[in-house]
Amino acid sequence: MASRRFITVLDKMILSDLTKTVFSTLLVIVVIIVSRSFIKVLAKAIEGQISGQTIINILGLKIVEAAIELLPVSVFVGIIMVLGRMYRDQEMSALASAGAGIGVLYRATFFFAIPLAFLTTELSLVTAPWAQATIQTMMHRDMQAADIRIIAPGRFSEHKNGELVFYVEDIDSKDVMHNVFVQSRIKGEVGVINSETAIFQDLPGGRYIVFADGERIQGKPGGLNFIIEKFDEYAVRLDIEATSVNLDRDGIPTERLLATQIPVDIAEVQRRLSIPFGIAILAALAIPLSQVAPRGGVYGNIFTALVIYFAYSYLQKINQNLVAEESIPTWMGYVWIYFLMLIVITVLLIRVHGRKWVVYQLTGKIPA
């Protein structure tokens, strides 16, 4: 007798549909969420607080971060869409007549969901905090140098509370400034630099503004002791105050949070772990939920699924606050939420298959 294949043709068919549907759903949701949250970043870019290159980097990192956060709901909706379509097209009736029951659906679905949950564990504990920390570091660095970037051609711009005044007549496509005027005030002395061109350069000692073909004047107003000199090239080091980055909790590495044993840090670790656990529990919930009202069509099931997901997500936020405030023990974590979800799954299975079927599946005995 031929041995049974580990992955059957039916498994491959469902896996293929799930992969395409889940990641298509994830793409749509990520685009919507990132587009809305990215408006704040663009506003800072318009004000000159963030450079153009940083915007591109932040966009990529936010897409990665959002994709990790939204994987559970994408898996949940994707499974319901695939199985709902199979019920609507009477494919489930054909499979049932061939002896393929709900166990086959759970098998095929978990072939997709469980490996994805393991992968997401690494992404949620390591990649997501790294992405958030990188975003915060880049924004902090750019906002420190924001004064330099708001230099615009044709207008005076003040920096360091008026101690430095810039005027640039024009800036060409290579970022070379033409007809530059700079006035600085340092300890009562006024310095003026006029040059034909200037450009920012990153040199070994730091960042400099290099003036070319100009004149420099320095001295105290009302005094007679002035320095007047012409130059072919004159470089001034830009003193950018270096301050440390205070990372938000979602940007702190997981191992550092675990080392503190502080409830609010433990709550953050539990939130990160809730993403892979959520994939598994929502995948288990999606299978009976897709059978609740097969004649209502796939979209009716999705609406019900979203209501359940929003309630589940709200309970997660409540739980995180309770753990952080030490209102419940940290060991309890999300256990009570998962227990509640298991009750919902059991109720849905009883509604679809009946109480006797559920008891038989759990105990192996047919109830009286």
Wavefront OBJ file of the C-alpha trace (Angstrom):
o trace
v 0.000 0.000 0.000
v 1.356 3.423 -1.006
v 2.270 5.720 1.876
v 0.355 8.942 2.314
v 2.106 12.094 1.195
v 3.084 14.579 3.893
v 1.662 17.440 1.818
v -1.283 16.453 -0.372
v -2.604 18.045 -3.558
v -5.384 19.672 -1.508
v -2.792 21.096 0.915
v -0.864 22.601 -1.995
v -4.021 24.126 -3.491
v -5.060 25.771 -0.221
v -1.482 26.864 0.549
v -1.197 28.506 -2.865
v -4.487 30.390 -2.449
v -3.620 31.419 1.101
v -0.176 32.726 0.146
v -1.521 34.891 -2.685
v -4.532 36.171 -0.734
v -2.791 36.839 2.585
v 0.115 38.773 1.109
v -2.159 40.697 -1.268
v -4.288 41.667 1.732
v -1.163 42.587 3.700
v 0.078 44.803 0.864
v -3.205 46.726 0.685
v -3.454 47.229 4.460
v 0.207 48.273 4.793
v -0.128 50.848 1.998
v -3.198 52.365 3.675
v -1.723 52.441 7.192
v 1.745 53.657 6.183
v 0.299 56.343 3.914
v -1.700 57.812 6.788
v 1.112 57.666 9.356
v 3.705 58.958 6.890
v 1.953 62.328 6.570
v 3.555 63.475 9.862
v 7.002 62.558 8.558
v 6.379 64.454 5.313
v 5.301 67.519 7.306
v 8.669 67.509 9.099
v 10.444 67.112 5.756
v 8.620 70.140 4.341
v 9.732 72.166 7.365
v 13.320 71.108 6.663
v 13.690 69.013 9.817
v 14.326 65.790 7.843
v 16.411 65.299 4.703
v 15.148 63.714 1.497
v 17.355 60.627 1.856
v 16.115 60.071 5.393
v 12.510 60.172 4.150
v 13.192 57.295 1.761
v 14.889 55.259 4.487
v 12.106 55.918 6.983
v 9.462 54.923 4.431
v 11.168 51.569 3.859
v 11.553 50.907 7.585
v 7.950 51.891 8.318
v 6.750 49.452 5.651
v 8.741 46.657 7.333
v 7.427 47.630 10.773
v 3.809 47.879 9.610
v 4.006 44.569 7.725
v 5.085 42.772 10.913
v 2.367 44.412 13.027
v -0.383 43.696 10.484
v 0.471 40.082 9.667
v -2.074 38.592 12.136
v -5.066 40.468 10.727
v -3.900 39.763 7.164
v -3.706 36.038 7.899
v -7.109 36.156 9.598
v -8.850 37.944 6.734
v -6.974 35.972 4.067
v -8.028 32.585 5.456
v -11.667 33.658 5.688
v -11.577 34.977 2.108
v -10.084 31.747 0.728
v -12.325 29.342 2.675
v -15.365 31.588 2.208
v -14.857 31.483 -1.550
v -14.557 27.676 -1.413
v -17.869 27.450 0.464
v -19.555 29.906 -1.884
v -18.378 27.982 -4.966
v -19.498 24.658 -3.456
v -15.933 23.358 -3.423
v -16.319 22.389 0.227
v -19.315 20.201 -0.604
v -17.244 18.359 -3.201
v -14.370 17.921 -0.745
v -16.727 16.718 2.001
v -18.194 14.092 -0.354
v -14.643 12.869 -0.970
v -14.044 12.491 2.769
v -12.141 15.725 3.427
v -13.461 17.167 6.687
v -12.553 20.151 8.830
v -9.399 18.379 10.002
v -8.026 18.604 6.472
v -8.700 22.365 6.461
v -6.923 22.829 9.777
v -3.993 20.762 8.486
v -3.580 22.800 5.304
v -4.098 26.111 7.115
v -1.571 25.334 9.828
v 0.976 24.311 7.177
v 0.824 27.991 6.247
v 0.220 29.685 9.599
v 2.635 27.890 11.943
v 5.870 28.409 9.925
v 4.791 32.018 9.373
v 4.266 32.426 13.137
v 7.796 31.129 13.859
v 9.254 33.509 11.274
v 7.244 36.395 12.711
v 8.609 35.661 16.197
v 12.096 36.606 14.993
v 10.762 39.600 13.077
v 8.715 40.884 16.012
v 11.393 40.427 18.697
v 14.405 41.573 16.671
v 13.602 43.232 13.344
v 10.718 45.490 14.429
v 12.589 47.053 17.417
v 15.664 47.540 15.207
v 13.553 49.277 12.541
v 11.924 51.570 15.108
v 15.277 52.392 16.758
v 16.791 53.187 13.353
v 13.878 55.495 12.502
v 14.201 57.360 15.801
v 17.992 57.661 15.431
v 17.793 59.032 11.878
v 15.101 61.539 12.795
v 17.072 62.665 15.853
v 20.238 63.121 13.788
v 18.453 65.061 11.070
v 16.593 67.314 13.499
v 19.938 68.217 15.110
v 21.145 69.466 11.733
v 17.798 70.993 10.760
v 19.156 74.560 10.825
v 21.508 73.779 7.962
v 18.833 72.306 5.684
v 16.399 75.200 5.885
v 18.781 77.443 3.917
v 16.754 78.556 0.890
v 17.843 80.658 -2.082
v 16.723 84.283 -2.230
v 15.967 84.824 1.453
v 17.704 85.442 4.779
v 17.570 82.615 7.293
v 18.504 82.842 10.973
v 20.075 80.055 13.006
v 21.087 79.564 16.626
v 18.710 82.268 17.874
v 19.972 84.881 15.428
v 23.689 84.341 16.104
v 24.106 83.115 12.544
v 22.480 84.676 9.459
v 22.649 83.119 5.996
v 21.793 84.542 2.613
v 22.198 82.547 -0.601
v 21.247 84.013 -3.963
v 20.989 80.669 -5.751
v 21.563 76.925 -5.253
v 22.262 74.859 -8.378
v 21.428 71.217 -9.129
v 24.731 70.068 -7.559
v 23.894 71.809 -4.236
v 26.512 74.507 -4.844
v 25.461 77.836 -3.274
v 26.176 81.019 -5.274
v 26.717 84.579 -3.966
v 26.783 83.666 -0.312
v 26.585 86.085 2.624
v 27.121 84.864 6.207
v 27.058 86.942 9.395
v 27.977 85.476 12.782
v 28.138 86.828 16.346
v 30.586 85.178 18.749
v 31.364 86.752 22.169
v 30.507 90.265 21.017
v 32.471 90.035 17.781
v 30.764 90.131 14.405
v 32.094 88.160 11.477
v 31.004 88.572 7.878
v 31.879 86.280 4.987
v 31.076 87.030 1.355
v 31.925 84.467 -1.278
v 31.050 83.609 -4.838
v 30.297 79.961 -4.047
v 30.026 77.643 -1.043
v 29.265 73.984 -0.485
v 28.749 71.632 2.463
v 31.375 68.895 2.757
v 31.796 65.966 5.162
v 35.506 65.889 6.069
v 37.421 63.751 8.623
v 37.031 66.400 11.340
v 33.279 66.734 10.892
v 30.970 68.663 8.581
v 32.274 71.889 7.041
v 30.962 74.656 4.849
v 33.670 75.477 2.304
v 33.618 79.011 0.833
v 35.420 79.824 -2.426
v 36.627 83.162 -3.860
v 35.504 85.599 -1.192
v 36.285 87.997 1.619
v 36.185 87.666 5.424
v 35.754 90.526 7.918
v 35.795 90.122 11.702
v 35.828 92.540 14.640
v 33.840 94.342 17.364
v 31.235 96.866 16.200
v 32.401 100.422 17.032
v 36.025 99.308 17.400
v 39.009 99.903 15.142
v 40.595 96.470 15.299
v 39.189 94.501 12.360
v 40.496 91.535 10.422
v 39.956 91.861 6.679
v 41.217 89.122 4.378
v 40.524 87.714 0.952
v 40.646 83.995 0.286
v 40.498 81.462 -2.506
v 39.085 78.840 -0.171
v 37.971 79.053 3.440
v 36.395 76.254 5.462
v 34.317 76.623 8.625
v 33.473 73.650 10.804
v 29.794 73.370 11.668
v 29.307 72.727 15.371
v 26.345 70.382 15.596
v 25.495 69.664 19.198
v 25.615 65.926 19.780
v 22.981 64.562 22.103
v 22.054 60.982 22.856
v 18.918 59.397 21.447
v 16.291 58.491 24.026
v 14.591 55.552 22.350
v 10.901 54.967 22.871
v 10.103 51.629 24.445
v 9.116 50.050 21.115
v 12.639 50.765 19.818
v 14.530 49.156 22.722
v 16.015 45.688 21.972
v 14.084 42.790 23.476
v 17.024 41.487 25.512
v 17.362 44.864 27.260
v 13.665 44.859 28.153
v 13.906 41.339 29.571
v 16.947 42.281 31.646
v 15.098 45.044 33.523
v 12.219 42.869 34.810
v 10.153 46.069 35.065
v 6.410 45.407 34.474
v 6.095 48.053 31.761
v 9.042 46.487 29.893
v 7.635 42.983 30.326
v 4.331 44.260 28.922
v 6.174 45.479 25.815
v 7.856 42.079 25.348
v 4.481 40.374 25.698
v 3.050 42.734 23.071
v 5.779 41.687 20.660
v 5.135 37.999 21.356
v 1.403 38.531 20.833
v 2.041 39.024 17.095
v 3.182 35.433 16.302
v 0.750 33.985 18.862
v -1.981 36.058 17.247
v -1.258 34.506 13.846
v -1.791 30.999 15.270
v -4.909 31.768 17.328
v -6.581 33.854 14.601
v -5.851 31.172 12.000
v -7.595 28.625 14.231
v -10.528 31.013 14.678
v -10.846 31.795 10.965
v -11.696 28.213 9.926
v -14.992 27.770 11.851
v -15.824 31.447 11.358
v -15.742 30.995 7.581
v -18.490 28.371 7.957
v -20.867 30.398 10.122
v -22.937 31.761 7.250
v -21.746 30.232 3.969
v -24.780 31.482 2.033
v -24.078 35.016 3.114
v -20.981 35.148 0.965
v -17.378 35.791 1.822
v -17.829 39.504 2.549
v -20.391 38.889 5.287
v -17.855 36.666 7.026
v -15.140 39.301 6.684
v -17.317 41.897 8.408
v -17.888 39.517 11.333
v -14.177 38.700 11.367
v -13.209 42.369 11.573
v -15.590 42.942 14.488
v -13.998 40.014 16.342
v -10.493 41.193 15.462
v -11.106 44.751 16.697
v -12.477 43.361 19.972
v -9.435 41.080 20.240
v -7.077 43.988 19.501
v -8.826 46.192 22.088
v -8.464 43.481 24.729
v -4.755 43.281 23.929
v -4.314 47.003 24.589
v -6.232 46.717 27.853
v -4.084 43.755 28.873
v -0.847 45.632 28.130
v -1.969 48.519 30.340
v -2.995 46.133 33.127
v 0.397 44.387 33.083
v 2.290 47.704 32.913
v 0.310 49.070 35.887
v 0.757 45.776 37.808
v -3.015 45.372 38.029
v -2.566 41.729 37.002
v 0.497 39.465 37.463
v 3.031 39.652 34.645
v 2.994 35.846 34.277
v -0.658 35.992 33.278
v 0.128 38.156 30.254
v -2.120 37.407 27.331
v -3.130 33.969 28.655
v -6.644 35.061 29.597
v -7.189 36.560 26.129
v -6.073 33.351 24.395
v -8.286 31.328 26.746
v -11.219 33.576 25.807
v -10.427 33.109 22.101
v -10.363 29.328 22.555
v -13.846 29.553 24.067
v -15.023 31.553 21.034
v -13.493 28.931 18.687
v -15.226 26.139 20.612
v -18.587 27.960 20.474
v -18.237 28.443 16.705
v -17.346 24.774 16.205
v -20.382 23.708 18.267
v -22.580 26.034 16.242
v -21.323 24.597 12.949
v -20.863 20.899 13.796
v -22.852 20.372 16.987
v -21.891 19.643 20.565
v -21.492 15.883 20.069
v -18.995 16.353 17.255
v -16.838 18.691 19.367
v -16.932 16.324 22.373
v -15.957 13.416 20.114
v -13.023 15.357 18.643
v -11.762 16.298 22.118
v -12.320 12.964 23.932
v -12.572 10.384 21.151
v -15.879 9.194 22.636
v -19.383 9.705 21.274
v -21.496 11.389 23.980
v -24.860 10.000 24.927
l 1 2 3 4 5 6 7 8 9 10 11 12 13 14 15 16 17 18 19 20 21 22 23 24 25 26 27 28 29 30 31 32 33 34 35 36 37 38 39 40 41 42 43 44 45 46 47 48 49 50 51 52 53 54 55 56 57 58 59 60 61 62 63 64 65 66 67 68 69 70 71 72 73 74 75 76 77 78 79 80 81 82 83 84 85 86 87 88 89 90 91 92 93 94 95 96 97 98 99 100 101 102 103 104 105 106 107 108 109 110 111 112 113 114 115 116 117 118 119 120 121 122 123 124 125 126 127 128 129 130 131 132 133 134 135 136 137 138 139 140 141 142 143 144 145 146 147 148 149 150 151 152 153 154 155 156 157 158 159 160 161 162 163 164 165 166 167 168 169 170 171 172 173 174 175 176 177 178 179 180 181 182 183 184 185 186 187 188 189 190 191 192 193 194 195 196 197 198 199 200 201 202 203 204 205 206 207 208 209 210 211 212 213 214 215 216 217 218 219 220 221 222 223 224 225 226 227 228 229 230 231 232 233 234 235 236 237 238 239 240 241 242 243 244 245 246 247 248 249 250 251 252 253 254 255 256 257 258 259 260 261 262 263 264 265 266 267 268 269 270 271 272 273 274 275 276 277 278 279 280 281 282 283 284 285 286 287 288 289 290 291 292 293 294 295 296 297 298 299 300 301 302 303 304 305 306 307 308 309 310 311 312 313 314 315 316 317 318 319 320 321 322 323 324 325 326 327 328 329 330 331 332 333 334 335 336 337 338 339 340 341 342 343 344 345 346 347 348 349 350 351 352 353 354 355 356 357 358 359 360 361 362 363 364 365 366 367 368
